[in-house]
Amino acid sequence: MSKIGRILASSIAAGVVAGTALTGLLVAPAQAAETAAPNSEAGISSDSDCTEKVKVGTSRYKGDIFHSYAKLYRGTSNHVGIYYTTKIVVEAPGPGSKSQARTAATLTKCGPIHKMYVNTTQANRDKAADYAYRKLRGKPHDTHANKNKHNGDHELNSSELVWRAYKAAGLDLDHNGGTAVYPDDIKNDASTVIYNTRR
């Protein structure tokens, strides 16, 4: 083979190797995105799979909490909200919605709906409710449920909102004390007492 032929063959081989490496670089991010998607959606819950919804209704006390059924992307997550007054709820509804105040009498959720009070002073309940209303409304939905206790309050999911509200009043409503707080952690906490269930 002539010198020119050897140079040409060497250049082609180098191009094939480089092209293969480049293809690997282009494919890897797409594969990474596919594997990351389920994790990034881990905090998204929905109550769209129930056929009949129940009215949440009013509470006994300001600062009470409601707990309702909601399905997570993988498994069941459920949902919670806090009463700013006995007639107004503050909640983080879910993806595409900011945390907001809603009228309890017309608010509907998947049952069963458990209403509970927090076993503390009314002053603490008031403080938590006021904090939720004044500081935790208007926040985008937090899809990173697995670290919601540690990623700040610039985004909120439902349990994070209620947990942060009571944390501001000096109570930690987290049944298992893990790195994240979920609706069932709040419902099962030793400080919460269920007084009504709607189905």
C-alpha positions as CSV (number, residue, x, y, z in Angstrom):
1,M,0.0,0.0,0.0
2,S,1.3,3.4,-0.9
3,K,2.1,6.1,1.7
4,I,-1.0,8.1,0.7
5,G,-3.2,4.9,1.0
6,R,-1.8,4.2,4.5
7,I,-2.5,7.8,5.6
8,L,-6.0,7.6,4.1
9,A,-6.8,4.3,5.8
10,S,-5.5,5.5,9.1
11,S,-7.6,8.7,8.9
12,I,-10.8,6.7,8.1
13,A,-10.2,4.4,11.1
14,A,-9.6,7.3,13.4
15,G,-12.9,8.9,12.1
16,V,-14.8,5.7,12.9
17,V,-13.5,5.6,16.4
18,A,-14.2,9.3,17.0
19,G,-17.7,8.8,15.5
20,T,-18.4,5.9,17.8
21,A,-17.3,7.9,20.8
22,L,-19.4,10.9,19.7
23,T,-22.4,8.6,19.2
24,G,-21.9,7.4,22.8
25,L,-21.9,11.0,24.0
26,L,-25.1,11.8,22.2
27,V,-26.9,8.7,23.4
28,A,-25.8,8.8,27.1
29,P,-27.8,12.0,28.0
30,A,-30.9,10.6,26.4
31,Q,-30.6,7.4,28.4
32,A,-29.8,9.3,31.5
33,A,-33.0,11.4,31.0
34,E,-35.1,8.3,30.6
35,T,-33.8,6.8,33.9
36,A,-34.1,10.1,35.7
37,A,-37.7,10.7,34.7
38,P,-39.3,8.4,37.2
39,N,-37.3,9.9,40.1
40,S,-38.1,13.4,39.1
41,E,-41.8,12.6,39.1
42,A,-41.6,10.8,42.5
43,G,-43.4,13.6,44.3
44,I,-46.3,13.9,41.9
45,S,-49.6,12.7,43.3
46,S,-53.1,12.7,41.9
47,D,-56.7,12.1,43.0
48,S,-57.9,11.7,39.4
49,D,-58.3,8.0,39.6
50,C,-61.2,8.0,42.1
51,T,-64.7,8.0,40.6
52,E,-66.5,9.8,43.5
53,K,-65.1,12.7,45.5
54,V,-66.1,13.8,49.0
55,K,-66.5,17.3,50.3
56,V,-63.8,18.2,52.7
57,G,-66.1,20.4,54.8
58,T,-65.4,22.6,57.8
59,S,-63.1,21.7,60.8
60,R,-63.5,22.0,64.6
61,Y,-60.5,24.2,65.1
62,K,-58.3,26.6,63.2
63,G,-55.1,24.7,62.5
64,D,-56.8,21.3,62.0
65,I,-55.5,19.1,59.2
66,F,-57.3,17.0,56.6
67,H,-55.9,13.8,55.1
68,S,-57.3,12.4,51.8
69,Y,-56.5,9.6,49.4
70,A,-54.2,10.4,46.4
71,K,-52.2,8.1,44.2
72,L,-48.4,8.7,43.7
73,Y,-46.6,8.1,40.5
74,R,-45.3,4.9,42.1
75,G,-47.5,3.7,45.0
76,T,-49.8,5.7,47.2
77,S,-48.8,9.0,48.7
78,N,-52.1,10.6,49.8
79,H,-52.7,14.3,50.5
80,V,-53.0,16.8,53.4
81,G,-54.0,20.3,53.9
82,I,-54.3,22.7,56.9
83,Y,-57.3,24.8,58.0
84,Y,-56.5,28.5,58.1
85,T,-59.9,29.1,59.6
86,T,-62.5,26.4,60.2
87,K,-63.9,27.2,56.7
88,I,-60.7,27.9,54.7
89,V,-58.0,25.3,53.8
90,V,-54.4,26.0,52.7
91,E,-53.0,23.3,50.5
92,A,-50.5,22.5,47.7
93,P,-52.9,20.8,45.2
94,G,-50.4,19.2,43.0
95,P,-48.5,19.6,39.6
96,G,-49.4,22.7,37.6
97,S,-50.9,24.5,40.7
98,K,-49.4,26.8,43.2
99,S,-50.2,26.4,46.9
100,Q,-53.4,28.3,47.8
101,A,-56.3,28.9,50.1
102,R,-59.6,27.2,49.2
103,T,-63.1,27.1,50.6
104,A,-63.5,23.9,52.6
105,A,-67.3,23.6,52.0
106,T,-66.8,23.2,48.2
107,L,-63.4,21.5,48.2
108,T,-63.7,17.9,47.1
109,K,-61.1,15.1,47.4
110,C,-60.9,11.3,47.1
111,G,-62.1,9.6,50.3
112,P,-61.7,8.6,52.9
113,I,-61.0,12.0,54.3
114,H,-59.7,12.1,57.8
115,K,-60.0,15.3,59.8
116,M,-57.7,15.7,62.7
117,Y,-56.5,18.2,65.3
118,V,-53.0,18.6,66.6
119,N,-52.7,17.9,70.3
120,T,-51.2,21.2,71.4
121,T,-52.4,24.6,72.5
122,Q,-54.8,26.6,70.3
123,A,-52.1,29.3,70.2
124,N,-49.8,26.9,68.5
125,R,-52.5,25.8,66.0
126,D,-53.2,29.4,65.3
127,K,-49.6,30.1,64.7
128,A,-49.2,27.2,62.3
129,A,-52.4,28.2,60.4
130,D,-51.3,31.8,60.1
131,Y,-47.9,30.8,58.9
132,A,-49.4,28.6,56.2
133,Y,-51.7,31.4,55.0
134,R,-49.1,34.2,55.1
135,K,-45.9,32.5,54.1
136,L,-46.7,29.3,52.2
137,R,-49.2,30.3,49.6
138,G,-48.3,30.9,46.0
139,K,-45.5,28.4,45.8
140,P,-45.0,26.0,42.8
141,H,-45.4,22.3,43.3
142,D,-42.3,20.4,44.7
143,T,-41.8,17.2,42.8
144,H,-38.8,16.1,44.9
145,A,-40.8,14.5,47.7
146,N,-37.8,12.4,48.8
147,K,-36.0,15.4,50.2
148,N,-38.9,17.9,50.9
149,K,-37.7,18.6,54.5
150,H,-34.3,19.9,53.3
151,N,-34.9,21.7,50.0
152,G,-36.4,24.9,51.2
153,D,-39.9,26.3,50.9
154,H,-39.6,27.9,47.4
155,E,-41.5,24.8,46.2
156,L,-44.0,22.8,48.2
157,N,-45.9,19.6,48.1
158,S,-48.9,19.0,50.4
159,S,-47.1,17.3,53.4
160,E,-44.2,19.7,53.2
161,L,-46.6,22.6,53.5
162,V,-48.4,21.3,56.6
163,W,-45.1,20.1,58.1
164,R,-43.4,23.5,57.6
165,A,-46.5,25.3,59.0
166,Y,-46.4,23.3,62.3
167,K,-42.6,23.4,62.4
168,A,-42.9,27.2,62.5
169,A,-45.1,26.7,65.7
170,G,-42.4,24.4,67.2
171,L,-43.9,21.0,66.4
172,D,-42.4,18.4,64.2
173,L,-45.3,16.4,62.7
174,D,-43.3,13.5,61.2
175,H,-44.2,10.0,62.5
176,N,-40.9,8.4,61.5
177,G,-38.5,11.4,61.5
178,G,-37.0,10.5,58.1
179,T,-35.3,12.8,55.6
180,A,-38.7,13.4,54.0
181,V,-42.2,13.9,55.3
182,Y,-45.3,12.3,53.7
183,P,-49.0,12.7,54.3
184,D,-49.2,9.4,56.2
185,D,-46.3,10.6,58.4
186,I,-48.5,13.5,59.5
187,K,-51.6,11.4,60.0
188,N,-49.7,8.8,62.0
189,D,-47.8,11.2,64.1
190,A,-48.4,10.9,67.9
191,S,-49.5,14.6,68.0
192,T,-52.4,14.2,65.5
193,V,-55.9,13.0,66.6
194,I,-58.5,12.0,64.1
195,Y,-62.0,13.1,65.1
196,N,-64.0,12.7,61.8
197,T,-63.8,10.5,58.7
198,R,-65.8,11.1,55.5
199,R,-66.2,8.4,52.9
